[in-house]
Amino acid sequence: MKSNAYLLAWRYAPKVPEPVLRGIANLAADIVWLKQGKGIKRLESNYARVRPELSSREIRKLSRQGMRSYLRYFREAFTLSAVSSAQLAARVRVIGIENIFASLENYGSPVLALGHVGNWDTAGAWVAEHLVPVLTVAEQLKPAEVYQAFVDFRQSLGIEVLGLGAAGVFGSLVAAAKGGEKVIPLLADRDLTHRGIEVDLLGHQARVAVGPATVSLAAGVPLLLTTIHYERLRGTRRKAAGTPWGIVVEFSQPIVRPAGDQAASWSRAGSEVAKSREVEQLTQAWVDKFGEFIKEHTEDWHMLQAVFVADLDADRYAQTLRSAAENEA
């Protein structure tokens, strides 16, 4: 049923007037929020961990904003194929684009550490149209037709997608990074492969992916944190965008490890596999900056799953750690 809804939305949503679709998305978000299902409870638990100064009532209010932001993402994704170049340009405001250019000119394709924030598909479409092609990795969703629909959709935007866990993905990412003709955003604020590591996220242990740091170090290219949040549009920009909401995409300066010579690691040949300690340091460094972002734009962090170690099933997590230790042995 859910898979059919996705496919129908991609087919018919672009034909619905934007104000009507916006109202439907907000209504759907509010209904889901009112039901207080498992996903909403997890969203509120995650928000409470990163915003401990808020009362339970304030967290509840924030989670409603979070669900509206999340459904806004889907609404925009389902209609992005019908958005004109002029509308796309009006919807996106970019900060730190010089950091992308510096990497492309001096090192190679930058690796972008990305969280489940804002609208990453709109950001990817803007980068593919105005800068360079985009190469990323996506979870292989089930059923297969839904995954293929997401792949086809992103490829239509200029975003090349590799399936998470498929053979040769890491090598393809490293080769592309060295090639210097793409950007490589990798969603990493949730560990989907069970090969991630524990980090400190705003005072709590969390499990995140090591892909961004590993590819960056192996290829010898900079790692940039990329954050995305929504902003209200007004006046001529709102009219040009055809919607009251736009996004702000910010590319950070290159992430520097707490210790070691970062410039030296970028300029080396990159043929040796990065040591695990370097990966841990670089991962913690981008997570520190990501934590600052989600404290400021919590409602745009669409995390309805468990990421904090304290929220994971203890027995399953112990098995994950044992499996990881066996693979390293």
Sequence and secondary structure as in RCSB ss.txt:
>XXXX:A:sequence
MKSNAYLLAWRYAPKVPEPVLRGIANLAADIVWLKQGKGIKRLESNYARVRPELSSREIRKLSRQGMRSYLRYFR
EAFTLSAVSSAQLAARVRVIGIENIFASLENYGSPVLALGHVGNWDTAGAWVAEHLVPVLTVAEQLKPAEVYQAF
VDFRQSLGIEVLGLGAAGVFGSLVAAAKGGEKVIPLLADRDLTHRGIEVDLLGHQARVAVGPATVSLAAGVPLLL
TTIHYERLRGTRRKAAGTPWGIVVEFSQPIVRPAGDQAASWSRAGSEVAKSREVEQLTQAWVDKFGEFIKEHTED
WHMLQAVFVADLDADRYAQTLRSAAENEA
>XXXX:A:secstr
 HHHHHHHHHHHGGGS HHHHHHHHHHHHHHHHHHT HHHHHHHHHHHHH TTS HHHHHHHHHHHHHHHHHHHH
HHHHGGG  HHHHHHHEEEE HHHHHHHHHHTSS EEEE SBS HHHHHHHHHHHT  EEEEE   SSHHHHHHH
HHHHHHTTEEEEETT TTHHHHHHHHHHHTSSBEEEE SS SSS  EEEEETTEEEEE  HHHHHHHHHT  EEE
EEEEEEE  HHHHHHHTSSEEEEEEE S    SSS HHHHHHS   S   HHHHHHHHHHHHHHHHHHHHHSGGG
B   S  BGGGS HHHHHHHHHHHHHHH 
